[in-house]
Amino acid sequence: KTALIFLMAGVDLQGTSAMRFNRAGSWDVLRVQRWYSQRGWFVGVNFIPSSAVNQLEMWQAATFDEHTIDRELGFAANIGISVVR
């Protein structure tokens, strides 16, 4: 299966237990800068597989096509797409 990075704003998927927060619950500036500097440039797209006509049809049981989704996300990864929505 093809693995892509799914980005969720404010979530560090590798160091969740060691996160440092300020009083408001947000990351401090140094933590944000360090996290961002460890990643390459984010290149992203809104994804709908070619087998679906819209975002809702993509998830319908009758039209969900895992093979097409996996293949097309693989294409995206191969050309440098790192974030998919």
HTML snippet that shows the backbone in 3Dmol.js (N, CA, C, O; Angstrom):
<script src="https://3Dmol.org/build/3Dmol-min.js"></script>
<div id="view" style="width:600px;height:400px;position:relative"></div>
<script>
const pdb = `
ATOM      1  N   LYS A   1       0.839  -1.188   0.000  1.00  0.00           N
ATOM      2  CA  LYS A   1       0.000   0.000   0.000  1.00  0.00           C
ATOM      3  C   LYS A   1       0.881   1.248   0.000  1.00  0.00           C
ATOM      4  O   LYS A   1       2.001   1.235   0.512  1.00  0.00           O
ATOM      5  N   THR A   2       0.378   2.278  -0.558  1.00  0.00           N
ATOM      6  CA  THR A   2       1.088   3.538  -0.629  1.00  0.00           C
ATOM      7  C   THR A   2       0.868   4.315   0.655  1.00  0.00           C
ATOM      8  O   THR A   2      -0.260   4.437   1.135  1.00  0.00           O
ATOM      9  N   ALA A   3       1.936   4.832   1.200  1.00  0.00           N
ATOM     10  CA  ALA A   3       1.823   5.637   2.420  1.00  0.00           C
ATOM     11  C   ALA A   3       2.092   7.095   2.087  1.00  0.00           C
ATOM     12  O   ALA A   3       3.116   7.424   1.487  1.00  0.00           O
ATOM     13  N   LEU A   4       1.186   7.953   2.471  1.00  0.00           N
ATOM     14  CA  LEU A   4       1.358   9.393   2.321  1.00  0.00           C
ATOM     15  C   LEU A   4       1.244  10.033   3.689  1.00  0.00           C
ATOM     16  O   LEU A   4       0.649   9.473   4.610  1.00  0.00           O
ATOM     17  N   ILE A   5       1.810  11.184   3.801  1.00  0.00           N
ATOM     18  CA  ILE A   5       1.708  11.934   5.052  1.00  0.00           C
ATOM     19  C   ILE A   5       0.415  12.722   5.033  1.00  0.00           C
ATOM     20  O   ILE A   5       0.167  13.495   4.109  1.00  0.00           O
ATOM     21  N   PHE A   6      -0.408  12.530   6.049  1.00  0.00           N
ATOM     22  CA  PHE A   6      -1.612  13.324   6.203  1.00  0.00           C
ATOM     23  C   PHE A   6      -1.329  14.342   7.289  1.00  0.00           C
ATOM     24  O   PHE A   6      -0.992  13.981   8.417  1.00  0.00           O
ATOM     25  N   LEU A   7      -1.462  15.584   6.957  1.00  0.00           N
ATOM     26  CA  LEU A   7      -1.133  16.667   7.862  1.00  0.00           C
ATOM     27  C   LEU A   7      -2.372  17.146   8.589  1.00  0.00           C
ATOM     28  O   LEU A   7      -3.399  17.447   7.981  1.00  0.00           O
ATOM     29  N   MET A   8      -2.250  17.208   9.892  1.00  0.00           N
ATOM     30  CA  MET A   8      -3.312  17.787  10.705  1.00  0.00           C
ATOM     31  C   MET A   8      -2.672  18.945  11.452  1.00  0.00           C
ATOM     32  O   MET A   8      -1.697  18.755  12.179  1.00  0.00           O
ATOM     33  N   ALA A   9      -3.205  20.123  11.281  1.00  0.00           N
ATOM     34  CA  ALA A   9      -2.619  21.317  11.870  1.00  0.00           C
ATOM     35  C   ALA A   9      -2.454  21.160  13.374  1.00  0.00           C
ATOM     36  O   ALA A   9      -3.412  20.840  14.078  1.00  0.00           O
ATOM     37  N   GLY A  10      -1.247  21.384  13.864  1.00  0.00           N
ATOM     38  CA  GLY A  10      -0.992  21.359  15.291  1.00  0.00           C
ATOM     39  C   GLY A  10      -0.779  19.984  15.887  1.00  0.00           C
ATOM     40  O   GLY A  10      -0.699  19.863  17.109  1.00  0.00           O
ATOM     41  N   VAL A  11      -0.683  18.939  15.074  1.00  0.00           N
ATOM     42  CA  VAL A  11      -0.502  17.600  15.613  1.00  0.00           C
ATOM     43  C   VAL A  11       0.842  17.064  15.158  1.00  0.00           C
ATOM     44  O   VAL A  11       1.124  17.017  13.961  1.00  0.00           O
ATOM     45  N   ASP A  12       1.658  16.668  16.092  1.00  0.00           N
ATOM     46  CA  ASP A  12       2.940  16.049  15.802  1.00  0.00           C
ATOM     47  C   ASP A  12       2.741  14.554  15.987  1.00  0.00           C
ATOM     48  O   ASP A  12       2.665  14.085  17.123  1.00  0.00           O
ATOM     49  N   LEU A  13       2.653  13.792  14.900  1.00  0.00           N
ATOM     50  CA  LEU A  13       2.335  12.379  14.993  1.00  0.00           C
ATOM     51  C   LEU A  13       3.483  11.535  15.531  1.00  0.00           C
ATOM     52  O   LEU A  13       3.275  10.377  15.892  1.00  0.00           O
ATOM     53  N   GLN A  14       4.686  12.088  15.591  1.00  0.00           N
ATOM     54  CA  GLN A  14       5.822  11.310  16.060  1.00  0.00           C
ATOM     55  C   GLN A  14       6.186  11.597  17.508  1.00  0.00           C
ATOM     56  O   GLN A  14       6.817  10.755  18.148  1.00  0.00           O
ATOM     57  N   GLY A  15       5.820  12.730  18.040  1.00  0.00           N
ATOM     58  CA  GLY A  15       6.252  13.073  19.383  1.00  0.00           C
ATOM     59  C   GLY A  15       5.122  13.538  20.272  1.00  0.00           C
ATOM     60  O   GLY A  15       5.307  14.439  21.091  1.00  0.00           O
ATOM     61  N   THR A  16       3.960  12.942  20.127  1.00  0.00           N
ATOM     62  CA  THR A  16       2.777  13.409  20.827  1.00  0.00           C
ATOM     63  C   THR A  16       2.962  13.417  22.336  1.00  0.00           C
ATOM     64  O   THR A  16       2.534  14.359  23.003  1.00  0.00           O
ATOM     65  N   SER A  17       3.591  12.387  22.883  1.00  0.00           N
ATOM     66  CA  SER A  17       3.709  12.304  24.339  1.00  0.00           C
ATOM     67  C   SER A  17       4.704  13.306  24.911  1.00  0.00           C
ATOM     68  O   SER A  17       4.659  13.608  26.103  1.00  0.00           O
ATOM     69  N   ALA A  18       5.593  13.820  24.082  1.00  0.00           N
ATOM     70  CA  ALA A  18       6.626  14.729  24.577  1.00  0.00           C
ATOM     71  C   ALA A  18       6.366  16.188  24.211  1.00  0.00           C
ATOM     72  O   ALA A  18       7.260  17.025  24.335  1.00  0.00           O
ATOM     73  N   MET A  19       5.152  16.498  23.764  1.00  0.00           N
ATOM     74  CA  MET A  19       4.860  17.867  23.342  1.00  0.00           C
ATOM     75  C   MET A  19       4.903  18.827  24.527  1.00  0.00           C
ATOM     76  O   MET A  19       4.481  18.498  25.635  1.00  0.00           O
ATOM     77  N   ARG A  20       5.422  20.018  24.262  1.00  0.00           N
ATOM     78  CA  ARG A  20       5.427  21.082  25.262  1.00  0.00           C
ATOM     79  C   ARG A  20       4.383  22.099  24.867  1.00  0.00           C
ATOM     80  O   ARG A  20       4.306  22.499  23.705  1.00  0.00           O
ATOM     81  N   PHE A  21       3.589  22.514  25.814  1.00  0.00           N
ATOM     82  CA  PHE A  21       2.537  23.483  25.529  1.00  0.00           C
ATOM     83  C   PHE A  21       2.724  24.722  26.386  1.00  0.00           C
ATOM     84  O   PHE A  21       3.253  24.653  27.496  1.00  0.00           O
ATOM     85  N   ASN A  22       2.280  25.865  25.856  1.00  0.00           N
ATOM     86  CA  ASN A  22       2.248  27.056  26.686  1.00  0.00           C
ATOM     87  C   ASN A  22       0.927  27.066  27.460  1.00  0.00           C
ATOM     88  O   ASN A  22       0.160  26.108  27.374  1.00  0.00           O
ATOM     89  N   ARG A  23       0.660  28.104  28.192  1.00  0.00           N
ATOM     90  CA  ARG A  23      -0.548  28.145  29.029  1.00  0.00           C
ATOM     91  C   ARG A  23      -1.840  27.987  28.247  1.00  0.00           C
ATOM     92  O   ARG A  23      -2.798  27.403  28.754  1.00  0.00           O
ATOM     93  N   ALA A  24      -1.884  28.488  27.037  1.00  0.00           N
ATOM     94  CA  ALA A  24      -3.102  28.415  26.231  1.00  0.00           C
ATOM     95  C   ALA A  24      -3.262  27.042  25.571  1.00  0.00           C
ATOM     96  O   ALA A  24      -4.277  26.792  24.922  1.00  0.00           O
ATOM     97  N   GLY A  25      -2.286  26.155  25.723  1.00  0.00           N
ATOM     98  CA  GLY A  25      -2.359  24.832  25.108  1.00  0.00           C
ATOM     99  C   GLY A  25      -1.729  24.764  23.732  1.00  0.00           C
ATOM    100  O   GLY A  25      -1.781  23.715  23.091  1.00  0.00           O
ATOM    101  N   SER A  26      -1.137  25.845  23.260  1.00  0.00           N
ATOM    102  CA  SER A  26      -0.487  25.869  21.951  1.00  0.00           C
ATOM    103  C   SER A  26       0.998  25.568  22.110  1.00  0.00           C
ATOM    104  O   SER A  26       1.555  25.689  23.201  1.00  0.00           O
ATOM    105  N   TRP A  27       1.623  25.181  21.023  1.00  0.00           N
ATOM    106  CA  TRP A  27       3.063  24.969  21.052  1.00  0.00           C
ATOM    107  C   TRP A  27       3.764  26.303  21.209  1.00  0.00           C
ATOM    108  O   TRP A  27       3.284  27.329  20.727  1.00  0.00           O
ATOM    109  N   ASP A  28       4.911  26.284  21.892  1.00  0.00           N
ATOM    110  CA  ASP A  28       5.702  27.506  21.961  1.00  0.00           C
ATOM    111  C   ASP A  28       6.398  27.713  20.616  1.00  0.00           C
ATOM    112  O   ASP A  28       6.492  26.784  19.814  1.00  0.00           O
ATOM    113  N   VAL A  29       6.876  28.904  20.375  1.00  0.00           N
ATOM    114  CA  VAL A  29       7.441  29.286  19.072  1.00  0.00           C
ATOM    115  C   VAL A  29       8.623  28.404  18.690  1.00  0.00           C
ATOM    116  O   VAL A  29       8.735  28.003  17.532  1.00  0.00           O
ATOM    117  N   LEU A  30       9.494  28.096  19.620  1.00  0.00           N
ATOM    118  CA  LEU A  30      10.660  27.263  19.302  1.00  0.00           C
ATOM    119  C   LEU A  30      10.246  25.857  18.881  1.00  0.00           C
ATOM    120  O   LEU A  30      10.843  25.282  17.971  1.00  0.00           O
ATOM    121  N   ARG A  31       9.234  25.302  19.531  1.00  0.00           N
ATOM    122  CA  ARG A  31       8.739  23.971  19.163  1.00  0.00           C
ATOM    123  C   ARG A  31       8.178  23.973  17.735  1.00  0.00           C
ATOM    124  O   ARG A  31       8.436  23.046  16.967  1.00  0.00           O
ATOM    125  N   VAL A  32       7.423  24.997  17.385  1.00  0.00           N
ATOM    126  CA  VAL A  32       6.859  25.110  16.040  1.00  0.00           C
ATOM    127  C   VAL A  32       7.976  25.220  15.006  1.00  0.00           C
ATOM    128  O   VAL A  32       7.946  24.533  13.986  1.00  0.00           O
ATOM    129  N   GLN A  33       8.951  26.072  15.262  1.00  0.00           N
ATOM    130  CA  GLN A  33      10.052  26.259  14.315  1.00  0.00           C
ATOM    131  C   GLN A  33      10.858  24.976  14.137  1.00  0.00           C
ATOM    132  O   GLN A  33      11.254  24.646  13.019  1.00  0.00           O
ATOM    133  N   ARG A  34      11.103  24.257  15.215  1.00  0.00           N
ATOM    134  CA  ARG A  34      11.868  23.004  15.144  1.00  0.00           C
ATOM    135  C   ARG A  34      11.068  21.946  14.347  1.00  0.00           C
ATOM    136  O   ARG A  34      11.624  21.267  13.484  1.00  0.00           O
ATOM    137  N   TRP A  35       9.768  21.816  14.644  1.00  0.00           N
ATOM    138  CA  TRP A  35       8.922  20.851  13.937  1.00  0.00           C
ATOM    139  C   TRP A  35       8.911  21.144  12.434  1.00  0.00           C
ATOM    140  O   TRP A  35       9.075  20.242  11.612  1.00  0.00           O
ATOM    141  N   TYR A  36       8.714  22.423  12.092  1.00  0.00           N
ATOM    142  CA  TYR A  36       8.617  22.804  10.687  1.00  0.00           C
ATOM    143  C   TYR A  36       9.949  22.617   9.960  1.00  0.00           C
ATOM    144  O   TYR A  36       9.960  22.212   8.797  1.00  0.00           O
ATOM    145  N   SER A  37      11.058  22.901  10.618  1.00  0.00           N
ATOM    146  CA  SER A  37      12.368  22.788   9.973  1.00  0.00           C
ATOM    147  C   SER A  37      12.765  21.340   9.701  1.00  0.00           C
ATOM    148  O   SER A  37      13.643  21.094   8.873  1.00  0.00           O
ATOM    149  N   GLN A  38      12.140  20.380  10.378  1.00  0.00           N
ATOM    150  CA  GLN A  38      12.456  18.962  10.182  1.00  0.00           C
ATOM    151  C   GLN A  38      11.692  18.342   9.018  1.00  0.00           C
ATOM    152  O   GLN A  38      11.930  17.182   8.682  1.00  0.00           O
ATOM    153  N   ARG A  39      10.800  19.070   8.407  1.00  0.00           N
ATOM    154  CA  ARG A  39      10.012  18.567   7.300  1.00  0.00           C
ATOM    155  C   ARG A  39      10.357  19.314   6.021  1.00  0.00           C
ATOM    156  O   ARG A  39      10.767  20.475   6.052  1.00  0.00           O
ATOM    157  N   GLY A  40      10.186  18.642   4.919  1.00  0.00           N
ATOM    158  CA  GLY A  40      10.385  19.309   3.636  1.00  0.00           C
ATOM    159  C   GLY A  40       9.227  20.240   3.339  1.00  0.00           C
ATOM    160  O   GLY A  40       8.289  20.369   4.126  1.00  0.00           O
ATOM    161  N   TRP A  41       9.312  20.876   2.203  1.00  0.00           N
ATOM    162  CA  TRP A  41       8.259  21.777   1.780  1.00  0.00           C
ATOM    163  C   TRP A  41       6.969  20.980   1.585  1.00  0.00           C
ATOM    164  O   TRP A  41       6.977  19.941   0.925  1.00  0.00           O
ATOM    165  N   PHE A  42       5.860  21.463   2.159  1.00  0.00           N
ATOM    166  CA  PHE A  42       4.584  20.776   2.007  1.00  0.00           C
ATOM    167  C   PHE A  42       3.993  21.084   0.632  1.00  0.00           C
ATOM    168  O   PHE A  42       3.834  22.247   0.260  1.00  0.00           O
ATOM    169  N   VAL A  43       3.673  20.041  -0.107  1.00  0.00           N
ATOM    170  CA  VAL A  43       3.041  20.173  -1.413  1.00  0.00           C
ATOM    171  C   VAL A  43       1.755  19.363  -1.342  1.00  0.00           C
ATOM    172  O   VAL A  43       1.802  18.151  -1.135  1.00  0.00           O
ATOM    173  N   GLY A  44       0.603  20.017  -1.512  1.00  0.00           N
ATOM    174  CA  GLY A  44      -0.643  19.309  -1.300  1.00  0.00           C
ATOM    175  C   GLY A  44      -1.690  19.518  -2.363  1.00  0.00           C
ATOM    176  O   GLY A  44      -1.604  20.425  -3.192  1.00  0.00           O
ATOM    177  N   VAL A  45      -2.680  18.651  -2.314  1.00  0.00           N
ATOM    178  CA  VAL A  45      -3.800  18.691  -3.253  1.00  0.00           C
ATOM    179  C   VAL A  45      -5.088  18.315  -2.534  1.00  0.00           C
ATOM    180  O   VAL A  45      -5.062  17.690  -1.474  1.00  0.00           O
ATOM    181  N   ASN A  46      -6.204  18.701  -3.119  1.00  0.00           N
ATOM    182  CA  ASN A  46      -7.504  18.171  -2.733  1.00  0.00           C
ATOM    183  C   ASN A  46      -7.701  16.939  -3.605  1.00  0.00           C
ATOM    184  O   ASN A  46      -7.575  17.023  -4.826  1.00  0.00           O
ATOM    185  N   PHE A  47      -8.005  15.801  -3.001  1.00  0.00           N
ATOM    186  CA  PHE A  47      -8.049  14.543  -3.752  1.00  0.00           C
ATOM    187  C   PHE A  47      -9.464  14.008  -3.906  1.00  0.00           C
ATOM    188  O   PHE A  47     -10.218  13.905  -2.938  1.00  0.00           O
ATOM    189  N   ILE A  48      -9.805  13.672  -5.132  1.00  0.00           N
ATOM    190  CA  ILE A  48     -11.004  12.907  -5.467  1.00  0.00           C
ATOM    191  C   ILE A  48     -10.533  11.891  -6.514  1.00  0.00           C
ATOM    192  O   ILE A  48      -9.955  12.287  -7.526  1.00  0.00           O
ATOM    193  N   PRO A  49     -10.765  10.602  -6.296  1.00  0.00           N
ATOM    194  CA  PRO A  49     -10.316   9.612  -7.285  1.00  0.00           C
ATOM    195  C   PRO A  49     -11.067   9.770  -8.606  1.00  0.00           C
ATOM    196  O   PRO A  49     -12.168  10.319  -8.644  1.00  0.00           O
ATOM    197  N   SER A  50     -10.470   9.294  -9.664  1.00  0.00           N
ATOM    198  CA  SER A  50     -11.084   9.421 -10.988  1.00  0.00           C
ATOM    199  C   SER A  50     -12.378   8.630 -11.110  1.00  0.00           C
ATOM    200  O   SER A  50     -13.160   8.867 -12.030  1.00  0.00           O
ATOM    201  N   SER A  51     -12.616   7.697 -10.198  1.00  0.00           N
ATOM    202  CA  SER A  51     -13.832   6.890 -10.242  1.00  0.00           C
ATOM    203  C   SER A  51     -15.018   7.547  -9.535  1.00  0.00           C
ATOM    204  O   SER A  51     -16.115   6.988  -9.532  1.00  0.00           O
ATOM    205  N   ALA A  52     -14.818   8.716  -8.940  1.00  0.00           N
ATOM    206  CA  ALA A  52     -15.896   9.415  -8.230  1.00  0.00           C
ATOM    207  C   ALA A  52     -16.153  10.764  -8.880  1.00  0.00           C
ATOM    208  O   ALA A  52     -15.232  11.408  -9.383  1.00  0.00           O
ATOM    209  N   VAL A  53     -17.409  11.186  -8.866  1.00  0.00           N
ATOM    210  CA  VAL A  53     -17.739  12.479  -9.460  1.00  0.00           C
ATOM    211  C   VAL A  53     -17.696  13.616  -8.449  1.00  0.00           C
ATOM    212  O   VAL A  53     -17.687  14.785  -8.835  1.00  0.00           O
ATOM    213  N   ASN A  54     -17.670  13.286  -7.145  1.00  0.00           N
ATOM    214  CA  ASN A  54     -17.578  14.317  -6.110  1.00  0.00           C
ATOM    215  C   ASN A  54     -17.041  13.705  -4.814  1.00  0.00           C
ATOM    216  O   ASN A  54     -16.809  12.498  -4.742  1.00  0.00           O
ATOM    217  N   GLN A  55     -16.846  14.546  -3.791  1.00  0.00           N
ATOM    218  CA  GLN A  55     -16.264  14.094  -2.535  1.00  0.00           C
ATOM    219  C   GLN A  55     -17.155  13.088  -1.808  1.00  0.00           C
ATOM    220  O   GLN A  55     -16.644  12.194  -1.133  1.00  0.00           O
ATOM    221  N   LEU A  56     -18.453  13.216  -1.932  1.00  0.00           N
ATOM    222  CA  LEU A  56     -19.372  12.309  -1.243  1.00  0.00           C
ATOM    223  C   LEU A  56     -19.395  10.924  -1.885  1.00  0.00           C
ATOM    224  O   LEU A  56     -19.409   9.908  -1.190  1.00  0.00           O
ATOM    225  N   GLU A  57     -19.401  10.892  -3.200  1.00  0.00           N
ATOM    226  CA  GLU A  57     -19.435   9.601  -3.892  1.00  0.00           C
ATOM    227  C   GLU A  57     -18.192   8.777  -3.606  1.00  0.00           C
ATOM    228  O   GLU A  57     -18.246   7.548  -3.608  1.00  0.00           O
ATOM    229  N   MET A  58     -17.086   9.437  -3.363  1.00  0.00           N
ATOM    230  CA  MET A  58     -15.841   8.743  -3.066  1.00  0.00           C
ATOM    231  C   MET A  58     -16.007   7.764  -1.905  1.00  0.00           C
ATOM    232  O   MET A  58     -15.347   6.725  -1.880  1.00  0.00           O
ATOM    233  N   TRP A  59     -16.876   8.077  -0.945  1.00  0.00           N
ATOM    234  CA  TRP A  59     -17.022   7.274   0.272  1.00  0.00           C
ATOM    235  C   TRP A  59     -18.258   6.372   0.266  1.00  0.00           C
ATOM    236  O   TRP A  59     -18.469   5.631   1.226  1.00  0.00           O
ATOM    237  N   GLN A  60     -19.062   6.412  -0.762  1.00  0.00           N
ATOM    238  CA  GLN A  60     -20.254   5.561  -0.820  1.00  0.00           C
ATOM    239  C   GLN A  60     -19.847   4.101  -1.014  1.00  0.00           C
ATOM    240  O   GLN A  60     -18.928   3.805  -1.777  1.00  0.00           O
ATOM    241  N   ALA A  61     -20.529   3.198  -0.327  1.00  0.00           N
ATOM    242  CA  ALA A  61     -20.189   1.765  -0.402  1.00  0.00           C
ATOM    243  C   ALA A  61     -20.255   1.245  -1.840  1.00  0.00           C
ATOM    244  O   ALA A  61     -19.421   0.438  -2.247  1.00  0.00           O
ATOM    245  N   ALA A  62     -21.224   1.697  -2.590  1.00  0.00           N
ATOM    246  CA  ALA A  62     -21.403   1.203  -3.962  1.00  0.00           C
ATOM    247  C   ALA A  62     -20.313   1.671  -4.911  1.00  0.00           C
ATOM    248  O   ALA A  62     -20.053   1.006  -5.913  1.00  0.00           O
ATOM    249  N   THR A  63     -19.674   2.788  -4.628  1.00  0.00           N
ATOM    250  CA  THR A  63     -18.684   3.343  -5.557  1.00  0.00           C
ATOM    251  C   THR A  63     -17.285   3.467  -4.960  1.00  0.00           C
ATOM    252  O   THR A  63     -16.377   3.945  -5.641  1.00  0.00           O
ATOM    253  N   PHE A  64     -17.086   3.057  -3.725  1.00  0.00           N
ATOM    254  CA  PHE A  64     -15.757   3.126  -3.108  1.00  0.00           C
ATOM    255  C   PHE A  64     -14.826   2.179  -3.856  1.00  0.00           C
ATOM    256  O   PHE A  64     -15.127   0.994  -4.000  1.00  0.00           O
ATOM    257  N   ASP A  65     -13.707   2.693  -4.327  1.00  0.00           N
ATOM    258  CA  ASP A  65     -12.786   1.921  -5.161  1.00  0.00           C
ATOM    259  C   ASP A  65     -11.375   2.016  -4.576  1.00  0.00           C
ATOM    260  O   ASP A  65     -10.588   2.886  -4.949  1.00  0.00           O
ATOM    261  N   GLU A  66     -11.080   1.114  -3.666  1.00  0.00           N
ATOM    262  CA  GLU A  66      -9.796   1.151  -2.962  1.00  0.00           C
ATOM    263  C   GLU A  66      -8.614   1.025  -3.916  1.00  0.00           C
ATOM    264  O   GLU A  66      -7.594   1.687  -3.723  1.00  0.00           O
ATOM    265  N   HIS A  67      -8.734   0.196  -4.927  1.00  0.00           N
ATOM    266  CA  HIS A  67      -7.633   0.006  -5.879  1.00  0.00           C
ATOM    267  C   HIS A  67      -7.299   1.320  -6.597  1.00  0.00           C
ATOM    268  O   HIS A  67      -6.131   1.691  -6.709  1.00  0.00           O
ATOM    269  N   THR A  68      -8.323   2.012  -7.077  1.00  0.00           N
ATOM    270  CA  THR A  68      -8.105   3.290  -7.766  1.00  0.00           C
ATOM    271  C   THR A  68      -7.521   4.331  -6.824  1.00  0.00           C
ATOM    272  O   THR A  68      -6.598   5.057  -7.194  1.00  0.00           O
ATOM    273  N   ILE A  69      -8.053   4.409  -5.612  1.00  0.00           N
ATOM    274  CA  ILE A  69      -7.547   5.376  -4.627  1.00  0.00           C
ATOM    275  C   ILE A  69      -6.080   5.108  -4.328  1.00  0.00           C
ATOM    276  O   ILE A  69      -5.266   6.031  -4.322  1.00  0.00           O
ATOM    277  N   ASP A  70      -5.742   3.848  -4.081  1.00  0.00           N
ATOM    278  CA  ASP A  70      -4.349   3.492  -3.778  1.00  0.00           C
ATOM    279  C   ASP A  70      -3.431   3.818  -4.953  1.00  0.00           C
ATOM    280  O   ASP A  70      -2.344   4.364  -4.763  1.00  0.00           O
ATOM    281  N   ARG A  71      -3.868   3.486  -6.162  1.00  0.00           N
ATOM    282  CA  ARG A  71      -3.049   3.751  -7.354  1.00  0.00           C
ATOM    283  C   ARG A  71      -2.826   5.250  -7.551  1.00  0.00           C
ATOM    284  O   ARG A  71      -1.708   5.691  -7.818  1.00  0.00           O
ATOM    285  N   GLU A  72      -3.905   6.029  -7.418  1.00  0.00           N
ATOM    286  CA  GLU A  72      -3.784   7.467  -7.664  1.00  0.00           C
ATOM    287  C   GLU A  72      -3.031   8.194  -6.559  1.00  0.00           C
ATOM    288  O   GLU A  72      -2.329   9.167  -6.837  1.00  0.00           O
ATOM    289  N   LEU A  73      -3.157   7.751  -5.320  1.00  0.00           N
ATOM    290  CA  LEU A  73      -2.332   8.333  -4.253  1.00  0.00           C
ATOM    291  C   LEU A  73      -0.862   7.972  -4.465  1.00  0.00           C
ATOM    292  O   LEU A  73       0.029   8.751  -4.125  1.00  0.00           O
ATOM    293  N   GLY A  74      -0.617   6.802  -5.022  1.00  0.00           N
ATOM    294  CA  GLY A  74       0.756   6.423  -5.387  1.00  0.00           C
ATOM    295  C   GLY A  74       1.319   7.340  -6.461  1.00  0.00           C
ATOM    296  O   GLY A  74       2.475   7.758  -6.389  1.00  0.00           O
ATOM    297  N   PHE A  75       0.491   7.655  -7.467  1.00  0.00           N
ATOM    298  CA  PHE A  75       0.917   8.607  -8.499  1.00  0.00           C
ATOM    299  C   PHE A  75       1.283   9.941  -7.857  1.00  0.00           C
ATOM    300  O   PHE A  75       2.311  10.535  -8.182  1.00  0.00           O
ATOM    301  N   ALA A  76       0.433  10.406  -6.944  1.00  0.00           N
ATOM    302  CA  ALA A  76       0.667  11.690  -6.269  1.00  0.00           C
ATOM    303  C   ALA A  76       1.981  11.653  -5.497  1.00  0.00           C
ATOM    304  O   ALA A  76       2.781  12.585  -5.585  1.00  0.00           O
ATOM    305  N   ALA A  77       2.203  10.591  -4.749  1.00  0.00           N
ATOM    306  CA  ALA A  77       3.453  10.479  -3.983  1.00  0.00           C
ATOM    307  C   ALA A  77       4.667  10.471  -4.892  1.00  0.00           C
ATOM    308  O   ALA A  77       5.698  11.058  -4.564  1.00  0.00           O
ATOM    309  N   ASN A  78       4.548   9.807  -6.034  1.00  0.00           N
ATOM    310  CA  ASN A  78       5.679   9.720  -6.970  1.00  0.00           C
ATOM    311  C   ASN A  78       6.066  11.046  -7.593  1.00  0.00           C
ATOM    312  O   ASN A  78       7.210  11.213  -8.017  1.00  0.00           O
ATOM    313  N   ILE A  79       5.141  11.995  -7.660  1.00  0.00           N
ATOM    314  CA  ILE A  79       5.491  13.297  -8.224  1.00  0.00           C
ATOM    315  C   ILE A  79       5.749  14.342  -7.130  1.00  0.00           C
ATOM    316  O   ILE A  79       5.880  15.531  -7.422  1.00  0.00           O
ATOM    317  N   GLY A  80       5.822  13.891  -5.870  1.00  0.00           N
ATOM    318  CA  GLY A  80       6.224  14.794  -4.801  1.00  0.00           C
ATOM    319  C   GLY A  80       5.108  15.373  -3.949  1.00  0.00           C
ATOM    320  O   GLY A  80       5.363  16.246  -3.119  1.00  0.00           O
ATOM    321  N   ILE A  81       3.876  14.909  -4.132  1.00  0.00           N
ATOM    322  CA  ILE A  81       2.784  15.381  -3.276  1.00  0.00           C
ATOM    323  C   ILE A  81       2.989  14.794  -1.890  1.00  0.00           C
ATOM    324  O   ILE A  81       3.144  13.582  -1.746  1.00  0.00           O
ATOM    325  N   SER A  82       2.991  15.644  -0.869  1.00  0.00           N
ATOM    326  CA  SER A  82       3.240  15.171   0.498  1.00  0.00           C
ATOM    327  C   SER A  82       2.047  15.349   1.424  1.00  0.00           C
ATOM    328  O   SER A  82       2.038  14.798   2.525  1.00  0.00           O
ATOM    329  N   VAL A  83       1.039  16.105   1.001  1.00  0.00           N
ATOM    330  CA  VAL A  83      -0.129  16.364   1.831  1.00  0.00           C
ATOM    331  C   VAL A  83      -1.377  16.220   0.964  1.00  0.00           C
ATOM    332  O   VAL A  83      -1.464  16.802  -0.117  1.00  0.00           O
ATOM    333  N   VAL A  84      -2.350  15.430   1.456  1.00  0.00           N
ATOM    334  CA  VAL A  84      -3.585  15.215   0.706  1.00  0.00           C
ATOM    335  C   VAL A  84      -4.760  15.543   1.593  1.00  0.00           C
ATOM    336  O   VAL A  84      -4.794  15.177   2.767  1.00  0.00           O
ATOM    337  N   ARG A  85      -5.717  16.234   1.021  1.00  0.00           N
ATOM    338  CA  ARG A  85      -6.944  16.566   1.766  1.00  0.00           C
ATOM    339  C   ARG A  85      -8.114  15.977   1.039  1.00  0.00           C
ATOM    340  O   ARG A  85      -9.254  16.126   1.478  1.00  0.00           O
TER     341      ARG A  85
END
`;
const viewer = $3Dmol.createViewer("view");
viewer.addModel(pdb, "pdb");
viewer.setStyle({}, {cartoon: {color: "spectrum"}});
viewer.zoomTo();
viewer.render();
</script>
